[in-house]
Amino acid sequence: MDKASIGGFLVAILGILAGLLMEGGHVAQVVQPTAALIVFGGTLGAVLLQFPLVTVLAAFRSLVQLFIRPHAKDAQLIGQLVDFAHKARRMGVVSLDADLESIQDPFLKQALMLAVDGAEPADLRAIMRVSLDSALENEERLPAVFESAGGFSPTIGILGAVLGLIQVMQHLDDIHQVGRGIAVAFVATIYGVGIANLFFLPFAGNMRIRIREGHRRREMLLEGVISILEGINPRMLEIKLAGFLQDARRERKERAA
């Protein structure tokens, strides 16, 4: 599990609840089904109006991956490519056909299959570039779903607040209805602003980081296969591909700074 994502999620929730309790409040004060229905239902409806259902479902399914630490397999992939380079230099690129079934990464498998089938380096790059760009375009839609939800929810929270105040104005003679309407008004605003800035927008940011890492990994695999096809020295290939890992580490340090 990704400790940073899980820890951030818990800190956000517990920090707000702790602040509420320290001020003498109660959790029941911010649990308003009516406000939740307005904000969550309105936000979901707005998102469904903007994006196809398939994209929205895929975005919510991808949330699980945000709480799972990605496997540090870049170094393993480089080692696998170096082994392929050694074998290709000894026995030819066609000999790698026997290794296709053991390759888990679909992008690497497709690129290596084209290399084994005799594709020229320029043609291989052009074909896989189409696949790379298409995958990136599809993946970029997923965080866009949460970015849109983060933009809609505060406004819908204000809408919920206005609806609550309308109810207050209509029942000024009934103190119980007045209190209930004010509660819905303020809690709806909290829900709208809270889920946008604590969940939707952070989810989108985390997802974009992982998408960039996956895109860089596929770029590395493509460069590795083309280099093997061109007959590059395995040691030079290892040094060349290690540059992708250095770029990734540098970006992580910049984000942490």
N, C-alpha and C positions, 0 to 999 in steps of 0.2 A: 504494500500500500504506500501511497505517496504521503509521507508524514506532513509535508508543508501544506498540501491542499486540505487534508483532514484537520490539521491543527488550525489553519486559518479559518475554516468553516466553524469550528468549535469556539475559537476565540471571538469571532464576530457575534455569535449567538450569546455566549455566556457573558461577554462584555456588556452587551446591551441589557440583558436581564439583570446582571449584577448592579448596573447603574440604576435601573428601575427600582430594585429592592432597596438599595441604599437610600433612595429618596422617599422610602416609605410606601412605595407602590406595591401592586400585586400583579401577578402574571395574568390573572383573569381580566384585568383592566385593558389589556391589549389583545385579548382573544375575542374578536367580534366577527361572528360568521357572516353577518351582512356585509361588513367592510371587505372581508376576504373574498366574498363572492363577487363584489363589484370590481375589485382590483384584479384578482386573478382571472376571473371570467372575461372582463373587458380586455385585459392584456392578451390573453390567449386568442380571443376573437380578432383583435387587430393584427396579431402576428399571422393568423391563418388567412386573413385577407391579403397580406403582403406576399406570403410564401406558399408554395404548394404543400399539400399535406405530407407528401413523401419527404420533403426537405425538413419540415418541422419534426417529424417523427425521428428522422436520422439524427437531428441535432440533439434531441432529448436522449436518444440511445447513447450518443457519444459522451454524455455527462459521466457515465460510469468510468470511462477511461481517464477522466481528469483526476480521479482519486486513486488511480493505480500508477505506481511509479514505472515509467518506461524502462524497458530492459536496456542496459548499456551494451548493445550488440554491435556498435559501429566497429570497435576493434576486432571483433570476431569476423565481421564481414570483410574487413581489410585482410585479415589472415586467410580467409577463404579465397579471396581474389588473388592473393600472392601465390597460394598453392595452385590455383588454376593457371597462373602465369608460368610457373615452373613446369607444369605438365604440358602446357601448350608449346613451350619451347622445346621440350624433349620429343613429344609425340605429335605435335600439330594441334590446331584448334579443334579439328573434328573429333579428337579423342575426348573432348569435354562432353560429348553427347552422353556418355555413360554416367556423368555426374548430374545431369539435369533433374532426375527424379529425386535426388537428395536435397535439392535447393528448396528452402522454405519460402524465401521472399519472392513473390510473384513478379515484381518488376525485374529483379535480377535474372529470374528464370526466363522471362520473355526476351530480355536483351541477349542473354547467352545463347538462347535457341536461335536467334537471328544470326548471331556470329557463327555458330556451328553450321548453319544452312548456307553460309558463304556470302553474307551481306558485306558490302564494302563499308569501311568506317564512316564515310560521309552519309551513306544511305541509312546505316544503323542509327546514327545520331539524329537524322531527320525523322525517322519513324518513331524512335523512342521519345523524342522531344514533343511530338504530338501527344503521346500518351502521358508524358510528364505534365504538360500544360493543361490537358483535360482533367487529370486527377487534381491538380492544384485548384482549378476553377471550381470543381465540384466541392472540394473541401472548404474553400473560402466561404461558401454559402452557409455553412454550419455556424460559425461564430457570428455571422451577420444576423442570424435569427435571434440570438441573445442580445446583440447590440440594439436591434430594433425593439425587443421587449424592454430593454433598459431605458429606451427613449419613451416608450408608450406608458409604462407603469406609473411614473410620477404624475403625468398629466391625468391619467385615469384616477389616480389617488385624489387629485384635486376635484375631479368630477364627483367622486364619492363624497368628498367633504361638502360640496355644494348641495348634493342630494340630501345629506344629513341636515344641513342648515335649513333646507326647504321644509323638511319635516318639523324642525324646531319651530319655524315661523307659523306652521299650521296648528300647532298644539301648545301655544303659549299658556293656555289655561290649565294644562295638565303637566305638572312638574315632572312626572315620571317619563312622559313622552319627550319632554324637553331634554332631560338628562340622557336618555337613550339616543336621541338625535345628535347631540353634541359628541357623545362617545363615538358614534359611527363616523362623524365628520373628521375628528382628529385621528382616529385609528386608521381610517382609509388613507389619509395622507402619509401616515407612518409606514403602512404597508407598501404604498406605491414607491416612496423614496427609498425605503429600506431594501426591498428586493432588487431594485435597480442597482444600487451602489454596493450592496453586500454580496449579491449573487449573480445577477444577469451580466453586468459589465465585467466583473472579475472572471466569470466563466468564459466569456468571449475572449478576454485577454490571454488566459491560460491556454485556450484552444488554439489561438493564433500562434502562440509560441511553439506548440507541439506540431502544428502544421508546417511551420518553417523548418523545424528540425527534421520532419519526415521528408520534406522537399529536398533539403540538403543531403540527406542520406541517399535519396534516389539519384541526385546529381553525382554523388560520389560513386555509386554503383555503375552508372552509365559511363563515367569517365574511366573507371576501372576496366570495364569490358572492352571499350574502344582501345584502350592502351594495350590490352592483351592481344586484340586483333592486329594491332600495329607492330606487335613483337617487342614491346618494351622490356627492358631488363627487370626482373622481379624485384630486385632491391630498389631500383629507381621508382618502380610502381608503388612500393610500400611508402617511400618518402613522399611521393606525390600525393597519395591518398591521405597520409597523415595530416596534410595541410587542412583538410576538411575538418578534422577533429580539433585542430588548433583554433580554427575560426569559430567553431561551436563553443569551445571553452572560453574564448575571448568575449563572445556575446553574453554568456552566462555571467561572467565577472562584471561586465558593464551593467547588466540588469540588476545585479546584487549591489552595486556601488551606489 
